[in-house]
Amino acid sequence: MASRNKTAQASIESMYRVFTVPEAPQSTLGQVDEYISRNLAGFLQEHIVAVEKDLNEVEKDFSDSTIPEKPIFVSEQAQFLLDKLVAQSVHTAAPSFIGHMTSALPHFMLPLSKIMIALNQNLVKTETSKAFTPLERQVIGMLHRLVFQEDKAFYRRWMHDPFHALGSMCSGGTVANLSALWVARNLAFPAEANFRGVNREGLFRALQYYGYQGAAVLVSERGHYSLRKAADILGIGHDYIIPIATNRENKIDVDALRTECIRLRSEKIKILSIVGIAGTTETGNVDPLDEMAEVAREFGAQFHVDAAWGGPTLFSRKYAPILKGIEKADSVTIDAHKQLYVPMGCGLVLFKNPASVNAIEHHAQYIIRKGSKDLGSTTLEGSRPGMAMLIHSGLRIIGRDGYEILIDLGIDKAKAYARMIEAHPNFELITEPELNILTYRYRPDYAAEALKIADDEHRKKINIMLGRITKYIQKSQRERGKAFVSRTRLNPRQYEGDPCVVFRVVLANPLTTEKILTSILDEQVEIASEKGISDEFQALQKACARVMSASKSQQVAASRS
Amino acid sequence: MASRNKTAQASIESMYRVFTVPEAPQSTLGQVDEYISRNLAGFLQEHIVAVEKDLNEVEKDFSDSTIPEKPIFVSEQAQFLLDKLVAQSVHTAAPSFIGHMTSALPHFMLPLSKIMIALNQNLVKTETSKAFTPLERQVIGMLHRLVFQEDKAFYRRWMHDPFHALGSMCSGGTVANLSALWVARNLAFPAEANFRGVNREGLFRALQYYGYQGAAVLVSERGHYSLRKAADILGIGHDYIIPIATNRENKIDVDALRTECIRLRSEKIKILSIVGIAGTTETGNVDPLDEMAEVAREFGAQFHVDAAWGGPTLFSRKYAPILKGIEKADSVTIDAHKQLYVPMGCGLVLFKNPASVNAIEHHAQYIIRKGSKDLGSTTLEGSRPGMAMLIHSGLRIIGRDGYEILIDLGIDKAKAYARMIEAHPNFELITEPELNILTYRYRPDYAAEALKIADDEHRKKINIMLGRITKYIQKSQRERGKAFVSRTRLNPRQYEGDPCVVFRVVLANPLTTEKILTSILDEQVEIASEKGISDEFQALQKACARVMSASKSQQVAASRS
């Protein structure tokens, strides 16, 4: 019994130690820390995207569902993480990782993040965040000014006003878009007379009271899937995210938008919001925001701009004009973990009108009381970390100047890559980069010839074959692990809307050189000559030959007749 | 022109450098890193909650709304953050900070967090997270097992199944509760015949199709405000969060719950979910989950348990029985940044049935394709950081054993504090701790006497006066900065539901000693003798004296008659 008590006491002591600040840097924890740093630096200096290992294999290291009874040493866990997790993670910072919007981090984010983690503030209320609260309001103010360009007096008046907010921070673009549509929905059905507002009585009674048959959000067919998700969550139903056709440049067709608005109005469907995109996820195009703002005003809808990706383009004097009209938006989504280069889990939505967020205000007795400066009363989330300090650091250490360089480098590089693709006999540029995103596919020159003259049936067939080849190349390249481009499916106008599988490239890492881009194309050509895909190529050649010979015999027949 | 080009080139070079891994630990960034570490260790070793400085003063350092044009040095920003932000933040890890659920972190979380930040994985899809995906599924599996205790075979079958999920990770309890109610709503109104489901057609058509007049969620009056927020977001309307009365122990009155269910049914209001609380935010009480599960089954509602705070009580063999019935829940919220002691921004919702999350599934062309292992198809959020690795580390380094100690220490300490309060002439325990949370208030013994015999009017008056005094003490103590307890307003049964302002204490930091608790009470007594509150005390004394003398003369009159 005495010895059992002794063991128990020892366990308790060890729990105290876990929470006690290690005094000496030579402590075990200090050593683990240093070991991790060295190992991470080594990992990050490698230019390999991922070591190929099947996910089913990797799963074996994470298959035990029991919580271990006894504690293990920190050093043991650190070693486990380095061997099994880090070694099998994706090197999103590698300059040859150009497939997704998750890019490299500026290295100063690492030591500064330590401040955030160690202080473990909770931004929901000033009692657990103090100076982080005005800091967050400042960051929101700075970005509001970047977008809406109000004057100094405006920010002096509103930035720190406890009854208003210029925006709302959150974990990312999805929650930002959801928050914007939440505001739009609540502003559309406010309290009046004997209706207490949609926030209190719900959507069923709101539509009954205001005499509508439904509520809709309009966005181009290139809209992010988070909007469908948001419509589901908000009780609108995602069939009421009305996709509007785009033109050849993947920009919304404003005439089609207006036609659809008229139809909805005649069907007594309330238009909550018209959403413009500043940087579509798949092709990086920007909608004609200026014209959309007008349509929104015409139909009494909120105008939201999803600039999760493209927002920071405003830093660039050269390319900011592409986003003309964004300043007319009622709300704008920007993802900080994308082109503001802060670590994962940070986005925000800005509201032109400081009173907009009052439509989604919530209070509680023990915190976020009315009139407090607590940020929690107007955010979708409750407890939240102090990520704002990393945006603040980015804005100061990189500066507008630095962000401009990053934006310009990315867009110019995308244009250069587009020219490389166009000059190459085996590739076809599918979407021209407007920002730093482009798509292309594998398409040998003989297929180009055939596609030019093929009838509907054969064109479709060849496009399917090219899709299989592009998909094969994309997967193989990912498995090889030296580089990564992503893939998606588009319906390009030049092929009458045939579904086409394409490579998708996002150029946001300043360390990605043209030499790296060349080697990515070279590897894709190399993969195309692999045995695994040779049957597909034979079939493609045959199909193309058939088209060519059919056309030739038609010409012969035509010349004879 | 040449020199301008030179400047431009230098700026570009400096942006390259920002993204390049520093090779030597003696680099400038290495030095900044070390400086931050030393400074943070110093800060964390101090046992002061906050340096008093008015928030309006602090705001001055965060008042500029312009984004600086030119970059500044990392060292300059680090110094700014240490001087202006860290120095003015709240020391949530101080053992005398016992006011909120944001507590100390185990120190091993710091070096391990560095891995998470440096790798910058995005858990939305395996292409940007690889091994982090099975790791997250494992963590969800482990916690699912802690709650639902299915057998090994169950977890072998479901944990890594790409078409199912045992839960959904998110930024915190609010999103977890929202996700659970979203699932409940979508399961209540599924697709059938010529209705495409509430997710597609929205709530208006869903209620029409299924013939309901509304949809409701039932929870005790102690429910967290995030449920009201969720009901607003989901289009249910927060008036349809039906608050059920609680008994003296702040637990839901099950009879009242059943009565309300019957009423709603008769009014054709669909009961989406009945929510049990395992650890109310204000008083830490646990609802009778077992009985609630039965009511939920009876009325065909989902049974959700909000165990954001209390979930980890399941680690304790001694106290786990308090949560009996949680294993019958359809979904359970747990906050990892609370009693799993991981850094801010991490919660999850677990689903008993691995198919439940299919009700909120979303897909896209370029990621989270159907059948992939991508976690993003069943989370509310899109891009998300790899916080799961920190839960994983906590579960292994602290172990079930260690978490049990932490839970037991907290609850036992709360009970000890309650006895100290009860023994003290100037304080009144308002809610007895069931878990590690309690409430009390300042109430001198003469007020206790008066309250016993006062009539309604005087009782209310005295309670208001005691409220002002308690509020004053709480604010002064926070301003002094040595310790922090929070405050809230309750309506205790012992005072016929009079609103009472109370101190609220959360005991989750193992380094909080009984000595610290004593000194917190001592300081509160000291503040009570301050000049600033002496008028209130005089008024209180007068009021109490009036009650006593009125009672005496009544007694005299009674004895005479």
Interface residues (C-beta under 8 A of the other chain):
Chain A: S11 I12 S14 M15 Y16 V18 F19 T20 V21 P22 E23 P25 L29 V32 D33 I36 S37 L40 A41 L44 Q45 A50 L55 V58 E59 D61 F62 S63 D64 S65 T66 I67 P68 E69 K70 P71 I72 F73 V74 Q77 A78 F80 L81 L82 K84 L85 V86 A87 Q88 S89 V90 T92 A93 G99 H100 M101 T102 A104 L105 P106 H107 F108 M109 L110 P111 L112 S113 K114 I115 I117 A118 L119 N120 Q121 N122 K125 T126 E127 T128 S129 K130 A131 F132 T133 P134 L135 R137 Q138 G141 M142 H144 R145 L146 K152 Y155 R156 M159 H160 C170 S171 G172 G173 T174 V175 L178 W182 R185 N186 R196 V198 N199 R200 E201 G202 L203 F204 R205 L207 Q213 G214 A215 Y225 S226 R228 K229 A231 D232 I233 L234 G235 I236 G237 H238 D239 Y240 T281 E282 D335 H337 P343 M344 G345 I360 H362 H363 A364 Q365 Y366 I367 I368 K373 L380 E381 G382 S383 R384 P385 G386 M389 S393 L395 R396 I397 I398 G399 R400 D401 G402 I405 L406 L409 R478 F484 S486 R487 T488 R489 R504 N509 P510 L511
Chain B: S11 I12 S14 M15 Y16 V18 F19 T20 V21 P22 E23 P25 L29 V32 D33 I36 S37 L40 A41 L44 Q45 A50 L55 V58 E59 D61 F62 S63 D64 S65 T66 I67 P68 E69 K70 P71 I72 F73 V74 Q77 A78 F80 L81 L82 K84 L85 V86 A87 Q88 S89 V90 T92 A93 G99 H100 M101 T102 A104 L105 P106 H107 F108 M109 L110 P111 L112 S113 K114 I115 I117 A118 L119 N120 Q121 N122 K125 T126 E127 T128 S129 K130 A131 F132 T133 P134 L135 R137 Q138 G141 M142 H144 R145 L146 K152 Y155 R156 M159 H160 C170 S171 G172 G173 T174 V175 L178 W182 R185 N186 R196 V198 N199 R200 E201 G202 L203 F204 R205 L207 Q213 G214 A215 Y225 S226 R228 K229 A231 D232 I233 L234 G235 I236 G237 H238 D239 Y240 T281 E282 D335 H337 P343 M344 G345 I360 H362 H363 A364 Q365 Y366 I367 I368 K373 L380 E381 G382 S383 R384 P385 G386 M389 S393 L395 R396 I397 I398 G399 R400 D401 G402 I405 L406 L409 R478 F484 S486 R487 T488 R489 R504 N509 P510 L511
